[in-house]
Amino acid sequence: MRSDRLLSIMLLLQTHGRLPAGTLAERLEVSVRTVMRDVEALSSAGVPVYTVRGPHGGIALLPGFRTDVTGLTADEARALFVLMSGRAHDELGLGRAIGSALRKLMAALPAAHRPGADLASRRVLIDPVRWRGGPAQPAPDLAVLQEAVFGDRRLRVRYRHGGDSRPRSYTLDPYGLVNKAGVWYLVADHRGEPKLFRADRVSSAEVADQPVRRRDGLELAGLWDTLRRRVDDVPTPVPVTVGVRRDVLDRFLRVHQADLAPTAGVNGFGGVDGFGGDGERVSVELRFRSLDAAGALLAFGPDVEVLEPVELRHALARRAAETAALYAARPLSGRPASRRGPGR
């Protein structure tokens, strides 16, 4: 609708200052001619908008002009008040600020939209944290990461990768922070290449004196999409069915949370929904990137039995037999594993 587009032009100019007509056209997905007609309509309606010619020209509002949000539709107002759970805001130190901001926004809404917005905030809650995610591990240097991100400074971190026992040192050029399923990630360039760093694996962080060196034309959303696809765009996963002893089921689900098949779920009473099985073992459906990746199931020993596919059963049996043969063929000699002190 044209009224929505006119409001969008005012809000864009209010937020970014002078903008070229081509930039506005690209943002609004219309032609430059349509933008210029809209600018004329705004001017006729009394909005202090003007154009500047030349290579550094564009469209702008007179300094000091502000508009409110009374142009919001009912659906747009409700969308703003569909709340995320407060955990992400709290971790950013914005727990109180989000409540204050929403109260101010509510006061600025047209009276007709306030009941619907209030109802949306009380009837819809989005909690991005997965089931059985375990207790949240705080990111001790999240404040430092924010300081670098918002201050446009380089960042020095000590970071431990998933398979490493010791942290490594990096100097990064941060683009921003992303909260994915309750986990914070830092998106940053390292030596000109985009990388993803889990905030809870940062053992220490320090804001550097040098200004950030971001590559031109790149924004957080685009880089995140690229990095996310590197994780998501993998070959078709291998379906695996395992039988898990009931007394280790909770621990198994925590360890292999990311490998659970999409059909698996957890019901509201703490039981497992979507997993079959009777008696001592419970059947669990998993997805692995490859048969080699499924080898991690051996860590549970006899508490977890692979039921399908048959080739994985054979592969794990061979690996277990090779391990047993290694220990049988090379028994420890000399000092025992545990020693008593002198005189005992």
N, C-alpha and C positions, 0 to 999 in steps of 0.2 A: 504494500500500500504506500501511496506517496507520502502520507502523513508520517509513517514510520521512517521513511527515508529522510524527510526534512529534519526530524528529530535526530536521526543518526548523524547527519551533517553537522548540526549544532554541537552534538556531544563530541564528535571527532575533532572539530576545531577548538572546542573548549579544552580538550585534553592535550592536543598536540600543537596547538598554535597554528601558524600559517602552514597550509598544505597545498601542493600543486593540484590543479583540477584533475590531472591524470591519476594521482594517488587516490583522491576521493572516488573517482570512477572505478578504480580497481577494487577498493575496499567495499564499495556498494554494489559491484557487479553490474554497472550501467555504463552508458557512453558518457564521454566528456560533455557532449551537447546537453544530455539530460541533467548533468550536474549543474551546468550553467543556468539552465531553466529553473532548477530548484533554488539556486542562489538568488535569482531574480524574485522568485516567489517569497523567499524568506525576507528579502529586503522590503518588498511591498507590504509584508505583514508587520514591519516595524523592527525586525531583528537587525542589529547594527553589524551587518556583514559587508565586506568590501573585497575588491580584487586588486591585485598589484601586478602590473605587466612586467615583462622582462625575464631574463634567464633565472633570476632568483625570486621571481614573483610567486603568486599563488592566491589563495582565498583565506581570509582571516576574519575574526571577530574583533570589534573594538576592545581595547584593554579594559578589564574590569567587568565585562559583561558575563553574567552567569545565568544558566538555565537550571531548572529543577527537573525532577523525574515525573512530573505530572503527565507527561506524554506516554507513560507506560501503559500497555494494555493489561487486562486482567490476567491473562496467561503469563505475561512477562513478570508481573508482580509476584504471582505464585511461584514461578520458577526461581526467583531470587530468594524465597523463603523456604525452599526445600533444603533442609539443613543436612550438612555432613555432620557426623559425630564430632564432638569437640576435641577429640584426641589430637588431630593434626594441628589445629589452632593452638592447643596448649603446648605442643612440642616446639612450636615456633615462637612461643611467648606471646601469642595473640588471643589467648582464651577470653580475656575480658574485653578486648577490643572488638571482637566479632559481635558480641552481644550488644555493645554500645552502638556499633555501626548499624546493626539491624533495627535497633530502636529509632535511630535518627531517620533511617530509610522509611520505616513504617510511618513516622510522622509526616514525611514529605509526600507520601502516596495520596492520590485522590481518595476522598472518603469512601467512595463506592467500592474501591479495591481493597480496603483494609481488612474487612472480615474474611475475604478469600485468602489473602496472604497470611493472616494469622492462623487460619485453619490449616493451611498447607504446612506451616511450621510445626503444628502439633500432631498432624496425621501422617507425615512422611519423614522418615529419617534414613539417611544413607550411611551405613557403616562399612567402610572399605576393607576392614580386617577380616581375613579368612577364618573359618571355623578351626578350632583346635590349633590356633596360632601360637598358643603358649603365652606366658607373660611377656609384655612388651619390654624390649631391651632399650633403655634410653640411649640416645646418641649424645655423649658428653660434650662433643665439640660442635653441636648443631648451631649454637650461637655464633661461633667463629666462622662457620661456613656461611651463615647469613651475612655476616659482616663483610666477607670478601665478595659475595654475590651482589649485595646492594651497594657496596662501596666501590665496585669495579676495580678491585685489586687482585693481584696474583695470590696464590695460596700454596703454602708448603705443608705437606701432610706426611705422616707416617701411616702406611696403609697395609693391612694384612689381607692378602688374597685368600680365597676359600681353601686352596690346597697348600698354603704355606704356613709354617709354624712361626716365622719371624716376619715382622713388618718391613716394608720397603719405603724408601723416601721418594717423593714426587714433588715437582713444582708444576702447578696446574693453572690454567686459565679458565675460571668457572663461568658457565652460562646460566646456571640456576639449579634449583632443587625440585625434585619430583617425589611425590608420595605415591607409591604403588603398592596396593594391598596392605597398607599399614607400615610399609618399610620406606624409609627415606633414602633417596639416591642423589648424589651430586653428579651433574652432567658437566664435564669439563674437557678442555683440550689438553693433551699431554704431547708436547713436541709437535703441535699442529694437527694431531689426530684426535677425533672425539672418543672419549672413554666414559665408562660408567663406574661410579664408586659408591658402594653401600656405606651410608653414614655410620652405621654401627660397627664397621670394621676400621674406622679411622681411629687410631690410638692417640694421635695428637695432631693439632692443626695450628698454623700460625699465618696471620695475614702478612703478606710481604709489602715492602715499600713501593714496589714497581706497579704501575697501572696494568690492568688486565690487557692481554693481547688477543682479543677475539677476532675471528676471521670475518671480513665484511659480508653482509648479506645473510648471515646465519642467525637464527633465533632458537630459543630453547625448545619450542614445540617441534620444529623440524628436526633438530638433532635427536630429541627424545624418540621421535618416530623412527629415525634411522637405527638408533641403538636398540630399540625395542624389537624391530624386525629381525635384527641379528639373532635375537634370542628366540623369537617366535617362529621365524621361517626356517625350520629344520625339517629333515625328512619325516615322512609319515611315521608316527611313533609305533613301537612294537607293543601290542597288547599282551599283558602278562597276568595270569591268575595265580594267586598264592594262597596257601592255607596257613593261617597265623594262630598260634596258641593264644587262647583268651587272656592268659595272665601277662602277656607282653603286647597285647593289642594296642593299648594306649600309647606306649612308647614307639611301637612300629608306625602308627599313624602320624606321630609327631615327626619322626625321622623322614618318612616318605610322603609327607604332605604334598609336596610339589608333584609327586608321581601318581597321585590318585586319579583314576579315570573320571571324566566329567559326570558320569552317572552316579558316582558315589556321593553320599552326603551324610550328615549327622543330624539326628532328630533332636527335638527339644528336651528330651529326658535323659540325655547323656548316652543313649544307646547308639548303635551304628545302624544307619538306614541305607539300604542298597547293597549290603554285604550279606551273602548267603552263608549257610553252614550250620551244622548242628554239632553238639557234643563239645569235644575238647578244642577244636579248631574252627576258625571263622574264615570264610572265603572273601578275599579282597581283590578287586580289579585295579590294575595299575597300568600305566603307560610309560615306556622308557624310549629314549632316543635310539637306542641300539641294544642288541643282545649283550654287547660288552658292558654297557652302562648298567644293565640289570645284574651284573656280577656283584654289585654292592649288596645284594640280598644275602650273600654268604656271611655277612657280618653278624647275622642273627643265628647262624648255626642251625641246629635241628629245630629251633623254635619257629622257623618259617620254611615251608615246603613249596616249591614251584609245582603247580599242577599243569599249567599250560604256558607256553608251547613246549612240545616235546624236545625240540632242539635245544632249548634253554636248560631243561632238566639234564640232558646229556652233557652240555657244556659245563654246568656247575658240578656235575658228578665227576667229570674229568679233572676239573680244577681242585676239587676237594681231595680226590685220590692222589693227585700230584703233590698236594701239600702234605697229606698224611705220609706218603712215601718219602718225602724230603726229611721229615722229622724222624721217621723210622730208620733211615739210612745214615743219618748224621746225628747220633745221640750226643748230648753234651758230655764232655769229659772234664776232669779237673775239679774246679770249685763248684759246689752246689749253688743253686739259685739263691738260697738264703743261708746265712751263716749265723752261728751263735757267737756271742762275744767271748773274749778270753775268760777261761775259768768256769765256763758254763757247760 
